[in-house]
């Protein structure tokens, strides 16, 4: 009697997508990397609840307030001015400690733009019970900056990946399906377009226009689709000669019906496989541009700006170390996910089952 296999078998009767998902789950490192990455993304989307300088909920003199979503003047809580309340002010905190009053704060009591004017140490301050990962050279909490900066990086990388995939798939599909002069003309255009100096264009546009996430996303999207279009073009060139495409033509289907229903679903394997790697490249590109001062505006938290602060303040080791850990962990998780996707969609493993 043979010994049972440690890897659960995959039933051949399942659909291809289901079998690919089961192979992905069997890749334990990639699967758990996806779980950890999704958890981190969800936590970053809840950053306002987890890290904020305003209470989530407050009760004062019998009235309830939701400071996290509303501006409450300081006079409401016994202050002297009509300006929005500074909930880090020791006087305001003492007011909420009185009997009958209560304030429910987030776990980390700092927003990414909050400057701790009441810190007991000069900035940048080392990690403490108040600022768990310390402060930067402006007195802003490092943990809050990392949490919000991670969210900006992930959402930017996701948006850049989606735009690059859509444009790359469309251009590659047109080249591969029609071929001939269409393919030749688009290939010459891609060769000319890819030879343009992307970094110089970013420097020029950053000098002419005010920096912003939208402008940065547009400029990087102009070049981010080129590499993917080559893979889609090759898949379309191969698949358009197969028997099922000829049968679809014989049935009278239009070119767009053949592309959308038949060739495209069978040409998406390289697209799906490269998604985590493309997202890693997008996050790394944003971080590099922020480090050089060509990225997002100064009021937007970013990992590149944190690395730049760490370089300027070598004695404040907690800034560069924590940012480096977050960046490396993010890229590793995406890389492991990409490896698992590549194995799950490998046609050779499909044939071995």
N, C-alpha and C positions, 0 to 999 in steps of 0.2 A: 504493500500500500504506500503510495507516494505521500510526501508531506504536503500540507496545504500551503498555498502561496501566501506570502505576507501582504501582497498587493491584491485587493479585491478585483475580481474579473469584471469586465464590462460587457453587458449583454449585447450581442450584435444586432438584436431586433430594435434597439433604441434608435431614435433619430440621430443624425450626425451632430446636431447642436447639443443634444443631451449627452452623447458620448464624449464630446469635447469638454463639456462642463465636468463630467466625472473624471476625465484625465487631468483637468486643471486642479480639482480637489485632491487628487492623489499626489500632486506636487505640493507637499506640505509647506515648504518654505514660501512658495509663491502664494498659496492660498492664505496662509496666516499673515503674510505681508499685506495682502489685499484687505484682510479684516482690520489689521492695525491701521492701515492708511485710511480706510473709511471712517474708523473711530476718530482719528485725528482730524479729519476734514469736518466731521460733524461737530466736534468740540470747537473747532475754529469758527464754524458758522454760528455757534452760540457764544461767541467771544464777549458780546455785550453783557451776557448774564454771568459769565465766569470771571471776567476781569473788567471792572468799571469803578469809577470814582463816585458813583451815585448808588444809593441803596435801591434794591429791587422793589422793596415795599417799605413804607414808613407810616407810623401812627403818631400823631402829635396833637395833644389837647382834644382827644376824642375824634379826630378827623384822620382819614386814611389818604395817603398820597402814593403815587407811583413815580418816584423821581427818575427812574431809568428811562421813562418815555415822556416826561413832562418837565418843564422848567418851573421850579418853585422859588419865589423870591426869598431872600434871607429873612425879611421881616416876618414871614410866616412862622419861623422857628425862633423868634425872639431876637433876631439880629437888627442891625441899624440901617441897612441899605436895601434898595429895591432890586439889586443885582441878583443873578442866579446864585443859589446857595453853593458855597464851597463845603462839601460834606467831609473834607479832611481837616477842616478848621477845628481845633480842640474845643472851642466854645460850642460849636454846633454838635459835636459828639457828646459833650457834657449835657446838652439839652435833651438828647435822646436817652441818656442814662437815667433821667429823672423818672420817678414812679408813674406808670401809666403811658409812658412814651416808649416807642420801640422802633428800631430801624434794622431791616434785614439786608446786610451787605453781601455782595458777591464774594466768593472765596478769596479772590485777589482784589484789593481795594484801589486799583489804579487802572485808568484808561491809558491807551497808548500815547495820548498827548498830555497826560497829567504830569505836571511838575510838582514834585514833593517839596514845597517851600518849608515844611516843618520837619525836615530830616535833621537828625542829630549829627550826621557826618557830612563832610564836604563831598561834592560830586567830582568824579564818579565814585559812588559809595559801594563798598563791598557787600556781598549777600548778608542779609540779616533776617530777623523774624518779621520785620515790616516789609522789606523788599527782598523776596526769596532768592532772586537771582541778581540782586544789586541794582544800581541805577547807572545810566550813561552819563556823559559829561554835561548834560543839560538837566539832570535830575529826574529823568523819566524812567519808569520802571522797566527793566529789561525783560521780565517775563511777559508783561503786557505787550511790549513791542514785538516780541517773538511770536506771540499768539496771533496778533492782528497781522503781522508781516507774513506769517505762514499762510493765512487765509488769502491775502492779496496775491501771493506767489502762486498758490494752487489755482485760484480762480482765473488768474491771468494765463497760467499755463494751459488750463482747460479750454479757455476761449481761443487762444492761439492755436491749439491743437485742432479744435473743431473747424476753425476757418481754414487751416492748412489742409485738413482732410477733405473738406468739401471741394475746395478749389483744385486740389491735386487729383481727386477722383474724377471730377468733371473733365479736366484737361487730358488726363491720361486715358479716360474712356473714349473721348473724341479721337485722339491720336490712334489708339489701338484698333478701334472699330472701323473707322473709315480708311485709315492708312493712306498710301499714295501721296498726292500733293498736300492733303490736309496734314498728314503726319510730318512730311518734310518741312512745310512752312512753320508749323508749331515747334518743331525741333530747332530750327534756326532761331526762332524768336527766344526759346528757352536758353539757348547757348549765349545769345547776346545779353539777355536779361540777367542770367546768373553771373556774368562777368562784371557786372556793375559793383563798385565798392560799397557794400552795405554799411560798414562802419562810418565811412565818410558821409554817406547820406544821412545817417543818424545825427552826426555832429552838425551838419549843415542845417537840418530841420530843427534841431534843438536850439540852435542859435537864432533862427528866424521866428519860430513859433514858441509859445509858452509850453513848457513840458507838461505832459498829461498822459494818463493811462491810455486814453483813446488814440492819441497820436502815436504812442509807442506801439500799441497793438496793430494799428494800420501799417506802420512802416515795417514791422517784423513780418506781418502777414503777406507783404508783397513778395517776400522771398521764401517763406516757410513751406510753400507747397511744391517746390521744384523737385526735391528728392523723392517725394511720394509719387508724383505723377509718373516717374520712370517705371516704378514697380507696377502700377496699374496699367500702364501702356503695354508692358510685357505680358501681363496676364490676359489682356484683351486680344493682343495679337495671337496668343496661343489658343485661347478659347473660341475665337470666332471661326476657326477652321474645324471645330469638332462636329460630330454628327448631330448632336441635339440642336445646334444652331441651324444647320442645314434643314433639319426637320421643321424647325420653327418657320424658316423662310418658305418652305414648301406649303405650310399651312396658311400662308398669307399674312403673317404677323408683320407689323411695321418695324422699322429700325429701332424706334424708341421702345417698343414693346419687347423686342429681343434683348436690347440693352438692359432694360429695367427688370424684366422678369427672369431672364436666363443667364446672361453673361455676368452682370454685376454681382449677383449673389455668389457666383462661383469664382469671383476675382477679388473678394474682400479679405482673403486670408492674410496677405502681407499687410493690408491696412490695419486690421485688428491687432496683428502681431506687433506692429511698430508703435501702436498708440502709447503705451507707457514710456517707451524710449523717446518719443517725440515730446511728450509732456515733460520728461526730465530735461531735455534740451531747452525747452521753453523756459522752465524755471531757472535753469542755469544761465540762460541768456539775460533774463530780467535781473538776476542777481549781479551778473557781471556789469551790466549797464548802470545799475544803481551804485555799484562800487566805484565806477568811473565818474559818477555824477551826471550821467546821460539818461537816467531812467525816470522814475515817477517823481512827482513834486515832493518838496521837502516835508510837507505835512502828512504825507502818506507813509505809513510804516513799511519798511522793506528789509529783507535779510541782507541785501547788498549794502545798504546804508549802515547797518549794524556792523558788518565786517569792516567798513571804512572807519567807523568809530573805534573798533578794536585795534586797527592799524595805527590810528592817531594816538591811542592811549594804551601803549603796550603794558604799562603797569596795571591796568584794569583788566586782568586776565579773564574775568568772568564774562566780559562782553564778547570777546572773540571765541572763547571756548564754548559757551552756550549756543551761539549762532552757528558755529562750525558743526556742533552735534546735531542741531535741528536740520541743517542743510544736508549733511551726509546721510542722516537717517532717512530723510525724504527721498533722496536719490537712490539709496539702497533699496527701499521698499518698492519704488517704481521699477527698478532694474530686476528685482526678484519676480515681480508680477509679469514683466515682459518675458523673462525666461520661461515662466510657467505657461504663459499664453503660447509661446513659440512651440513648446513641447506638446501642448494640448491640440494645436492645430497642425502638427506635423503629419503629412500624409503617409509617411513611412510607418508611423505608429498606428495609423488607421488601418493599414494593410496587415499589420501583425496581429490584430485583435480577431 
